[in-house]
Amino acid sequence: MSVRRERWVWCCAAVWLLAGMSPVALGEAGTQAAPAVVKQKEVSLEGYREHLRSAMALVDGCARKRDLAACDPLGVGPDDLVPLLGGSERRLVRYGWLRVLLYRAADPDAAARGTGGDEPTTSVLLLAARARLAGDLEQASAVATEPKSFARERATMAQVLEGRDFRNLQPQTGTEYWKEKAAAWLNHVFQRAALLRTASAWVGGAVVGVFLLAVCAGLGWALVQLERRRRLRGAPEGGAPAEGIGDERDWERWLAEARRAAGAGAWRQGIHAAYWAAIARLESRRLWPLDRAKTPREVLALVDARDPERDGLAVLTDAFERTWYGGRIAGAAEFAQAEALAVALIGGYAGQDRQRGGGR
């Protein structure tokens, strides 16, 4: 047998085999392949309705004949790009679910496998597909050709915006804009830290810990600065007296009263007046505004710890509190000590003022 004749025999055999295959077998072979490309097509609203009607007719024919010709998935056509009312945007309506169902519909109905018969048959799915298409058609037919007027809604919104709660609304300032940007950046940082924590727990924890430590350190530094500003460390070089300052010679009257009380044997009143003589001298140097509501301990806390006269004021404060508030009996020795401390404080600050005055 020649080579040419052998090829002819094989071609005839192939044609005979293909002619002998049943349509169902061909259908089974065809159902294994899907369309290569599913295209999209821009349609009008009326074209979308017409496409739904043709799809319903295709489903009805497939339900009656249940063969490959009647259930051809290519008969569905491309997906629709339906225009939206009031704008140029379009909505994509896909029909992939219908194509898959038509592929399955080419086979006879069979009982569900492995699910106890709970899986719906293809006939039931075809009925559900037709109901879905009918619902889409009804919804598309009910859409008005002209956009709906929202005049009533706009009037209600304008009335709400004219209320008291919206009267003081202002456009966003530059500061508010940057605050919002900073807050968004912080949220991004924390989100990144959370992602790091899922990968490496110690990395995320370390980042959060460093951030919290920095915030606490900043708050502590701010509080220290506020406390330092609150405490006045010395008299100003010049200028008007601080608000609430009394007479600069008031300490002399307190000291004279202390000595008169001691001459009358009122040692407790004498210590009281000696203490206030020293305090009046401090106030005359403008170390703080006059505030007689402060307790002796609060007054002592206003004096800088580096002031050389602070120790003497602390001893005088203790003596005053023991006799005046503590009720301890005072005598000539206690008054003499309090008077000496007061005179030393007054003299020490007077010397500082003279040095300051001479230096100018």
Order of alpha helices (4+ residues) and beta strands (2+ residues): alpha-alpha-beta-alpha-beta-beta-alpha-alpha-alpha-alpha-alpha-alpha-alpha-alpha-alpha-alpha
